[in-house]
Amino acid sequence: MPSSKLPRSPAATRQASASPVPYHHGDLRRALVDATIELLREQGLEGFSLRAAARVAGVSHAAPAHHFGDARGLLTACAADGFERLADAMQARVRGAGEDARVRAQALGAAYIDFALGHRALFQLMFRRDRLDPEDAALQAAGRRTGDALRQVYSELIAARGLPPAELGERILLAWSFAHGYATLVLEEQTHGLYGLGAGSEVAASAMGAKLLQLLMGGLADPA
């Protein structure tokens, strides 16, 4: 299937140095992560370099390498931060969904989709194993938080619906495959021609995702 890229916003044409991210003494690592995430948002992964990240953060060119070793180290820290944000978003949505296990599972999927739609470049980076260090402890811990959220909610769903506990892994994989696959299709503009979902249609894409999750829950919450 051919791939396509979202058109850049007018802000993406600005030089990264035009809006440096201020940092406070003693928090340079955080400043560099924030600067890199902003750079990714503005220019995509193709616009990233250690020098560009340093320029956005307003620090010396040597600072990123000093704190992260190389580009892979800094991008890995950004991906870990992304998984932490995703886990926070999922948990917050579930907390606000009430006690019904099916509603909570649907809310979890909606949070995943909405995070992807709202953080395109960061979300895509989080799954670029070729650009990350998969053995990094912080990245692994952050990834486990998202996995734990899925396991908790779908364990509740299986118990509430009287489904076989042995099917937990399969139902998690189905739910994850849908949410991730749908979000990726939208972000890569593959749904634009047929459904009008793509750049500039995040609200519509979120609403469509919620409708599709309702359909999917019929399979996730019932016996196989």
Backbone bond lengths (Angstrom), bond angles and torsions (degrees), N, CA, C in turn:
res aa  C-N    CA-C-N  psi(-1)  N-CA   C-N-CA  omega(-1)  CA-C   N-CA-C  phi
1 M - - - 1.457 - - 1.525 108.39 -
2 P 1.350 120.17 130.95 1.446 121.18 -178.52 1.509 110.61 -66.48
3 S 1.327 116.31 146.77 1.455 120.60 178.35 1.514 109.43 -103.45
4 S 1.318 115.72 158.26 1.455 121.19 178.04 1.505 108.22 -145.76
5 K 1.306 116.27 162.16 1.449 121.37 -177.63 1.518 110.16 -113.92
6 L 1.316 115.48 148.66 1.446 120.19 175.31 1.520 108.60 -69.85
7 P 1.347 118.01 141.62 1.455 119.20 175.45 1.513 110.15 -65.72
8 R 1.288 116.32 143.73 1.451 120.33 -179.22 1.524 110.31 -74.27
9 S 1.307 114.92 148.53 1.448 120.54 174.91 1.511 108.52 -74.36
10 P 1.346 117.93 162.39 1.460 119.25 177.32 1.519 111.62 -55.75
11 A 1.335 116.75 -32.54 1.464 118.97 -178.96 1.513 112.05 -64.24
12 A 1.339 116.31 -25.95 1.460 119.94 -176.40 1.511 112.45 -68.83
13 T 1.343 117.56 -16.32 1.450 120.85 -178.57 1.517 112.03 -86.26
14 R 1.336 116.90 -8.98 1.449 119.61 179.41 1.523 109.40 -72.00
15 Q 1.302 116.31 152.59 1.456 120.31 171.74 1.512 108.85 -68.54
16 A 1.332 115.79 141.74 1.457 119.12 -178.54 1.516 111.43 -60.12
17 S 1.329 116.92 -29.78 1.453 119.61 -178.26 1.517 112.82 -73.02
18 A 1.329 117.99 -7.90 1.457 120.92 -177.08 1.511 112.24 -72.06
19 S 1.326 117.84 -23.29 1.460 120.21 -178.76 1.520 110.25 -136.72
20 P 1.336 116.76 67.88 1.468 119.19 -178.86 1.512 111.30 -61.49
21 V 1.333 115.79 146.18 1.457 121.85 178.32 1.520 108.63 -87.59
22 P 1.335 118.93 117.38 1.469 119.23 -179.95 1.512 110.97 -69.68
23 Y 1.311 116.23 151.25 1.453 119.20 176.79 1.520 109.25 -137.26
24 H 1.304 115.01 157.81 1.452 121.01 178.84 1.523 108.68 -101.09
25 H 1.304 115.63 146.32 1.459 121.17 179.78 1.532 109.77 -53.76
26 G 1.323 115.29 132.07 1.454 119.36 179.39 1.509 113.27 93.89
27 D 1.329 118.69 -5.77 1.461 121.30 -178.29 1.530 109.75 -126.14
28 L 1.292 116.35 37.83 1.462 120.61 -174.79 1.527 111.57 -67.70
29 R 1.324 117.63 -37.56 1.464 119.33 178.05 1.525 110.63 -58.56
30 R 1.319 116.35 -46.56 1.457 120.42 179.51 1.521 110.99 -62.31
31 A 1.330 116.13 -40.44 1.457 120.32 -179.82 1.526 110.97 -63.62
32 L 1.323 116.99 -39.63 1.460 120.06 -179.69 1.528 111.44 -69.39
33 V 1.322 117.21 -38.05 1.466 119.96 175.76 1.523 110.38 -63.82
34 D 1.336 116.92 -46.40 1.462 120.45 179.28 1.523 111.13 -61.70
35 A 1.329 116.35 -41.55 1.458 120.67 179.91 1.522 111.13 -63.97
36 T 1.328 116.41 -41.03 1.465 119.82 -179.89 1.516 111.24 -67.10
37 I 1.320 117.39 -41.43 1.468 120.27 178.15 1.529 110.29 -62.50
38 E 1.333 116.57 -39.30 1.465 120.01 176.90 1.532 110.41 -65.52
39 L 1.324 116.04 -41.37 1.465 120.21 178.61 1.522 110.61 -62.44
40 L 1.316 117.66 -41.93 1.455 121.09 177.72 1.529 110.79 -62.98
41 R 1.320 115.95 -41.27 1.466 119.60 179.68 1.519 111.61 -62.98
42 E 1.327 116.00 -39.49 1.453 120.32 -176.55 1.522 113.21 -78.97
43 Q 1.327 116.53 -40.12 1.464 119.43 -169.44 1.522 114.29 -125.26
44 G 1.322 118.33 -4.96 1.450 120.25 -178.53 1.509 111.63 78.25
45 L 1.319 115.60 174.53 1.459 120.20 -177.18 1.524 111.87 -63.36
46 E 1.330 116.55 -28.85 1.457 119.17 -179.45 1.530 111.59 -67.30
47 G 1.327 118.21 -19.88 1.456 121.21 179.03 1.515 113.94 -92.25
48 F 1.337 116.46 1.85 1.462 120.58 -176.37 1.518 112.25 -86.70
49 S 1.306 115.71 139.63 1.457 124.27 166.83 1.521 106.49 -157.74
50 L 1.321 116.56 162.09 1.460 119.03 177.85 1.523 110.78 -61.47
51 R 1.304 116.89 -38.98 1.456 120.55 179.32 1.529 111.27 -64.64
52 A 1.337 115.72 -41.87 1.462 118.61 179.37 1.521 110.95 -65.08
53 A 1.334 116.64 -40.64 1.465 119.93 178.57 1.520 110.51 -63.11
54 A 1.322 117.22 -41.62 1.458 120.71 178.24 1.528 110.88 -63.80
55 R 1.321 116.43 -39.70 1.458 120.45 180.00 1.525 111.06 -63.57
56 V 1.338 116.72 -43.65 1.464 120.24 179.33 1.526 110.91 -65.00
57 A 1.337 116.39 -38.02 1.465 120.20 -179.61 1.520 112.24 -76.81
58 G 1.340 116.28 -14.77 1.453 119.79 -179.62 1.510 113.42 74.89
59 V 1.346 115.93 36.17 1.468 120.32 -178.97 1.524 108.93 -126.18
60 S 1.322 116.13 176.74 1.455 120.36 -179.13 1.521 110.75 -67.48
61 H 1.317 115.97 156.02 1.461 120.94 179.68 1.521 112.49 -63.17
62 A 1.320 116.81 -22.94 1.462 120.37 -178.34 1.522 112.84 -83.03
63 A 1.327 117.54 -14.94 1.462 120.40 -173.62 1.529 113.69 -61.19
64 P 1.343 120.75 -46.95 1.468 119.53 -179.02 1.526 113.00 -59.75
65 A 1.329 117.04 -43.48 1.461 119.91 -179.63 1.524 110.57 -66.11
66 H 1.320 116.74 -34.93 1.460 119.89 179.57 1.526 111.47 -63.90
67 H 1.330 116.86 -39.60 1.459 121.04 -175.43 1.525 113.59 -90.61
68 F 1.344 118.02 -28.14 1.465 120.26 -172.93 1.521 113.79 -123.37
69 G 1.313 117.67 -5.57 1.455 120.91 177.42 1.511 113.42 87.53
70 D 1.315 116.76 -58.94 1.459 120.93 -179.27 1.519 109.33 -157.13
71 A 1.331 115.65 -176.31 1.467 120.45 -177.30 1.524 110.96 -60.82
72 R 1.327 117.04 -39.69 1.462 120.41 179.36 1.527 110.75 -60.71
73 G 1.321 117.19 -39.75 1.452 120.38 179.66 1.511 112.56 -64.10
74 L 1.330 117.52 -42.59 1.465 120.56 179.54 1.521 110.84 -69.41
75 L 1.322 118.05 -42.86 1.461 120.18 178.44 1.532 111.21 -64.56
76 T 1.321 116.85 -35.58 1.466 120.30 177.85 1.525 110.25 -64.15
77 A 1.322 117.21 -41.24 1.461 120.50 177.17 1.524 110.83 -62.75
78 C 1.321 117.14 -38.15 1.468 120.58 177.79 1.527 110.61 -67.02
79 A 1.321 117.28 -40.99 1.462 120.41 178.82 1.525 110.82 -64.38
80 A 1.326 116.90 -40.95 1.470 120.33 176.83 1.518 110.23 -60.41
81 D 1.323 116.04 -42.89 1.463 120.19 177.14 1.525 110.54 -61.43
82 G 1.326 116.60 -38.56 1.458 120.19 178.48 1.518 112.31 -63.21
83 F 1.330 117.35 -42.97 1.465 119.77 178.14 1.526 111.39 -65.81
84 E 1.329 117.74 -34.71 1.465 120.11 176.11 1.522 109.96 -63.92
85 R 1.324 116.29 -43.94 1.470 120.19 178.90 1.527 110.90 -63.95
86 L 1.309 115.92 -41.08 1.463 119.68 179.36 1.522 110.62 -63.58
87 A 1.316 117.33 -44.56 1.463 120.61 178.91 1.527 110.79 -61.43
88 D 1.325 116.48 -42.11 1.467 119.94 177.82 1.532 110.97 -60.90
89 A 1.335 116.09 -43.79 1.462 120.14 -178.80 1.532 111.21 -64.82
90 M 1.324 116.74 -41.43 1.462 120.66 179.44 1.530 111.22 -64.58
91 Q 1.318 116.13 -45.79 1.456 119.98 -178.60 1.522 111.52 -65.35
92 A 1.330 116.77 -39.38 1.464 119.86 179.32 1.524 110.86 -64.74
93 R 1.328 117.24 -41.63 1.475 120.52 -179.51 1.525 110.44 -66.28
94 V 1.308 116.91 -39.79 1.461 120.41 179.62 1.531 110.64 -66.25
95 R 1.329 116.46 -40.84 1.465 119.35 179.34 1.524 111.90 -60.54
96 G 1.314 116.55 -32.37 1.457 120.24 -179.48 1.512 114.46 -88.64
97 A 1.335 117.45 5.02 1.466 121.00 -174.41 1.517 113.65 -95.46
98 G 1.338 117.54 -1.88 1.460 118.75 -179.38 1.510 112.32 88.17
99 E 1.336 115.58 -159.31 1.459 121.66 -172.51 1.527 114.00 -103.87
100 D 1.313 118.44 -14.13 1.459 121.03 -178.13 1.529 109.51 -68.65
101 A 1.322 117.14 122.03 1.462 121.34 -173.92 1.520 112.19 -62.79
102 R 1.316 116.86 -36.89 1.468 119.67 -179.53 1.530 110.59 -68.38
103 V 1.314 117.48 -41.24 1.461 121.53 178.39 1.529 110.24 -65.09
104 R 1.322 115.89 -39.37 1.462 120.12 179.36 1.532 111.10 -64.65
105 A 1.330 116.88 -40.30 1.463 120.07 178.32 1.521 110.84 -65.38
106 Q 1.314 116.66 -39.69 1.462 120.15 178.76 1.528 110.48 -66.19
107 A 1.324 116.64 -39.11 1.458 120.54 178.92 1.526 110.95 -64.01
108 L 1.323 116.43 -37.42 1.452 120.97 178.37 1.526 110.86 -60.72
109 G 1.328 115.93 -46.63 1.459 119.79 178.98 1.514 112.21 -63.95
110 A 1.328 116.77 -39.49 1.459 120.42 179.30 1.525 111.05 -64.17
111 A 1.332 116.60 -38.51 1.462 120.31 178.50 1.527 110.60 -63.25
112 Y 1.320 117.02 -40.32 1.464 121.77 179.72 1.531 109.95 -62.84
113 I 1.328 115.97 -47.64 1.461 120.41 -179.52 1.525 110.96 -63.17
114 D 1.317 117.22 -46.38 1.457 120.54 -177.25 1.521 111.78 -65.47
115 F 1.336 117.38 -35.46 1.461 119.58 175.93 1.527 109.95 -62.33
116 A 1.308 116.84 -45.62 1.466 120.39 -179.85 1.525 111.00 -61.35
117 L 1.328 117.05 -43.79 1.458 120.66 -178.55 1.526 111.56 -66.02
118 G 1.324 116.77 -32.18 1.452 120.45 -177.49 1.515 114.83 -89.02
119 H 1.334 117.70 -12.37 1.466 121.68 -177.02 1.526 109.10 -137.85
120 R 1.309 116.60 59.04 1.467 121.88 -170.50 1.523 113.16 -52.30
121 A 1.335 117.28 -57.64 1.463 120.33 -174.08 1.527 111.65 -65.96
122 L 1.319 116.60 -41.42 1.459 119.75 179.21 1.523 111.21 -64.78
123 F 1.322 116.20 -44.06 1.461 120.72 179.19 1.526 110.84 -60.18
124 Q 1.308 117.30 -44.19 1.456 120.11 179.75 1.523 111.30 -65.67
125 L 1.339 117.17 -38.70 1.450 120.45 178.19 1.527 111.26 -61.40
126 M 1.312 117.27 -38.25 1.458 122.17 -175.30 1.525 112.86 -57.77
127 F 1.333 117.28 -20.51 1.463 121.10 -177.75 1.531 111.93 -115.99
128 R 1.333 116.89 14.64 1.464 121.81 177.03 1.524 109.63 -92.99
129 R 1.312 116.83 78.15 1.465 120.70 -177.71 1.523 111.90 -60.63
130 D 1.328 118.12 -24.40 1.453 120.26 178.98 1.528 112.14 -70.57
131 R 1.344 117.81 -18.17 1.453 121.45 179.81 1.531 113.19 -107.40
132 L 1.336 116.35 -2.51 1.458 121.16 -175.02 1.522 111.28 -118.14
133 D 1.327 115.36 168.18 1.458 121.96 172.76 1.526 107.80 -101.48
134 P 1.329 118.62 98.86 1.465 120.59 -175.63 1.519 113.52 -65.50
135 E 1.340 118.10 -14.42 1.461 121.22 179.81 1.528 112.19 -90.28
136 D 1.318 117.52 -2.28 1.458 120.67 -178.87 1.530 110.65 -63.14
137 A 1.335 116.99 129.44 1.465 121.29 -174.48 1.521 112.33 -63.93
138 A 1.327 117.32 -40.95 1.459 120.20 -179.22 1.525 110.94 -66.68
139 L 1.320 117.01 -40.05 1.460 120.58 178.19 1.522 110.58 -64.27
140 Q 1.314 117.32 -43.35 1.459 120.51 179.22 1.525 111.66 -63.96
141 A 1.329 116.55 -41.77 1.468 119.88 -179.75 1.516 111.26 -65.26
142 A 1.329 116.99 -41.31 1.458 120.33 179.28 1.528 111.06 -66.34
143 G 1.331 115.79 -40.33 1.454 119.32 177.46 1.521 112.10 -63.09
144 R 1.320 116.39 -36.67 1.464 119.72 178.47 1.524 111.81 -64.33
145 R 1.323 116.59 -31.75 1.466 118.59 178.98 1.529 111.35 -62.31
146 T 1.316 117.54 -40.81 1.464 119.35 178.22 1.523 110.21 -68.63
147 G 1.330 116.63 -39.80 1.459 120.08 177.54 1.515 111.91 -64.11
148 D 1.332 116.57 -39.11 1.462 120.25 178.92 1.525 110.92 -63.99
149 A 1.329 116.76 -37.66 1.466 120.02 178.61 1.524 110.68 -62.95
150 L 1.312 116.54 -42.57 1.464 120.62 177.29 1.522 111.35 -62.89
151 R 1.330 115.77 -46.85 1.463 119.09 -178.32 1.525 112.25 -62.65
152 Q 1.318 116.67 -40.41 1.454 119.44 -179.00 1.526 111.39 -64.03
153 V 1.325 116.28 -49.10 1.462 120.16 -176.05 1.525 111.28 -66.92
154 Y 1.331 117.50 -41.73 1.457 118.77 -177.84 1.523 112.37 -78.63
155 S 1.316 117.81 -23.01 1.465 119.56 170.18 1.524 109.80 -66.04
156 E 1.327 116.15 -41.09 1.458 120.57 176.38 1.528 110.83 -62.22
157 L 1.328 115.78 -42.56 1.462 120.31 -178.40 1.524 110.77 -64.08
158 I 1.311 116.94 -45.22 1.464 121.20 180.00 1.528 110.84 -62.20
159 A 1.332 116.27 -42.39 1.463 119.56 179.39 1.525 110.88 -65.95
160 A 1.329 116.78 -42.42 1.462 120.63 -177.57 1.520 111.98 -66.91
161 R 1.329 117.20 -33.04 1.471 121.67 -176.31 1.522 112.02 -95.13
162 G 1.330 117.13 -1.70 1.462 119.91 179.91 1.511 113.39 66.70
163 L 1.330 117.15 35.62 1.461 122.04 -178.31 1.524 110.15 -91.73
164 P 1.328 118.12 158.82 1.464 121.11 -179.89 1.527 111.76 -63.20
165 P 1.324 118.63 124.52 1.473 121.09 178.48 1.527 112.92 -56.69
166 A 1.321 117.12 -28.07 1.466 120.44 -179.28 1.523 112.29 -64.56
167 E 1.333 117.43 -16.58 1.466 120.80 -179.02 1.527 112.93 -89.64
168 L 1.324 117.32 3.73 1.464 120.09 -176.67 1.527 111.51 -56.42
169 G 1.323 116.65 -50.51 1.458 119.77 -177.64 1.517 113.04 -59.73
170 E 1.317 116.65 -41.19 1.464 120.85 -179.12 1.530 111.19 -65.23
171 R 1.327 116.27 -41.16 1.466 119.47 -178.13 1.525 111.40 -71.99
172 I 1.329 116.75 -34.72 1.463 119.51 174.29 1.531 109.99 -63.51
173 L 1.320 116.96 -44.81 1.463 120.90 -178.93 1.524 110.82 -62.82
174 L 1.321 117.14 -40.30 1.461 120.10 178.24 1.526 110.66 -63.38
175 A 1.335 116.64 -46.91 1.458 120.40 -179.18 1.526 111.25 -62.93
176 W 1.319 116.53 -44.65 1.469 121.04 179.97 1.526 110.83 -65.00
177 S 1.322 116.73 -43.13 1.466 120.55 -179.68 1.521 110.84 -60.11
178 F 1.333 116.59 -41.04 1.459 118.35 179.63 1.521 111.13 -66.16
179 A 1.343 116.85 -53.58 1.457 119.85 -174.96 1.525 111.32 -60.72
180 H 1.329 116.72 -45.06 1.457 120.44 -179.03 1.533 110.79 -69.43
181 G 1.313 116.32 -43.47 1.459 119.27 -178.76 1.514 112.66 -65.13
182 Y 1.322 117.41 -43.89 1.466 120.41 179.04 1.522 110.41 -62.59
183 A 1.336 116.85 -47.89 1.458 120.16 -179.77 1.525 111.01 -59.30
184 T 1.327 117.26 -42.21 1.457 120.72 -179.17 1.530 111.47 -65.10
185 L 1.320 117.41 -41.19 1.467 120.10 177.67 1.521 111.40 -59.74
186 V 1.329 116.20 -41.71 1.465 119.59 179.30 1.523 110.44 -67.44
187 L 1.320 117.02 -47.50 1.463 120.76 -177.15 1.519 112.27 -62.69
188 E 1.319 116.94 -32.23 1.459 120.97 -179.87 1.523 112.68 -90.97
189 E 1.350 116.65 11.59 1.463 122.27 175.37 1.525 113.72 65.05
190 Q 1.322 117.21 18.02 1.458 119.85 -179.76 1.532 112.14 -76.11
191 T 1.320 118.18 -15.44 1.462 121.53 -179.75 1.522 112.08 -102.49
192 H 1.303 116.94 3.53 1.465 118.84 -174.26 1.526 112.35 -69.86
193 G 1.329 116.77 -48.55 1.457 119.62 -174.99 1.518 113.93 -63.24
194 L 1.328 117.33 -42.84 1.461 120.99 -176.16 1.525 112.96 -85.63
195 Y 1.322 116.15 -35.40 1.472 119.50 -171.21 1.524 113.82 -122.04
196 G 1.312 117.73 -4.01 1.456 120.22 179.36 1.510 114.09 70.33
197 L 1.331 117.34 22.33 1.462 121.28 -177.44 1.521 109.14 -108.16
198 G 1.314 115.19 119.70 1.452 119.46 -179.32 1.510 109.64 179.07
199 A 1.331 116.38 -140.32 1.458 121.46 -177.80 1.524 110.44 -58.91
200 G 1.319 115.88 129.94 1.452 120.58 177.30 1.512 114.94 80.91
201 S 1.334 117.44 3.68 1.469 120.05 -178.45 1.523 111.25 -123.46
202 E 1.327 115.37 36.77 1.459 119.50 -176.39 1.525 112.31 -61.49
203 V 1.330 117.34 -38.06 1.465 120.14 -179.62 1.526 110.02 -64.93
204 A 1.337 116.43 -44.80 1.461 120.25 178.54 1.519 111.12 -65.99
205 A 1.321 116.76 -38.77 1.468 120.42 179.25 1.523 110.88 -65.90
206 S 1.325 116.87 -38.16 1.459 120.56 177.05 1.523 110.73 -64.47
207 A 1.337 116.70 -43.60 1.459 120.78 -179.99 1.531 111.08 -63.91
208 M 1.336 116.50 -41.53 1.454 120.17 177.73 1.524 110.71 -65.02
209 G 1.322 116.78 -38.99 1.458 120.28 177.58 1.516 111.47 -60.57
210 A 1.326 116.69 -40.73 1.458 120.54 178.76 1.525 111.04 -64.01
211 K 1.336 117.09 -40.17 1.472 120.51 178.14 1.525 111.40 -64.71
212 L 1.317 115.73 -42.38 1.464 119.33 179.77 1.526 111.36 -67.03
213 L 1.324 116.32 -34.63 1.461 119.61 176.41 1.525 111.37 -63.40
214 Q 1.329 116.49 -36.73 1.462 119.92 176.54 1.519 110.62 -60.76
215 L 1.332 115.64 -42.32 1.475 119.40 177.91 1.527 110.48 -65.78
216 L 1.302 116.10 -42.66 1.464 120.70 -177.38 1.528 111.48 -64.74
217 M 1.339 117.03 -35.30 1.452 119.68 -176.86 1.523 112.05 -61.82
218 G 1.323 117.06 -24.03 1.447 119.70 175.71 1.512 112.08 -59.52
219 G 1.341 116.02 -34.57 1.457 120.07 178.31 1.508 112.65 -86.26
220 L 1.335 116.30 -35.67 1.455 119.92 -176.54 1.533 112.83 -72.67
221 A 1.340 116.20 -28.24 1.458 119.62 -174.11 1.518 113.26 -101.77
222 D 1.334 117.87 1.08 1.478 121.10 -178.19 1.521 110.08 -116.89
223 P 1.296 117.39 162.13 1.470 120.74 177.60 1.515 111.88 -58.41
224 A 1.310 116.00 146.75 1.470 119.83 178.74 1.520 109.98 -68.30
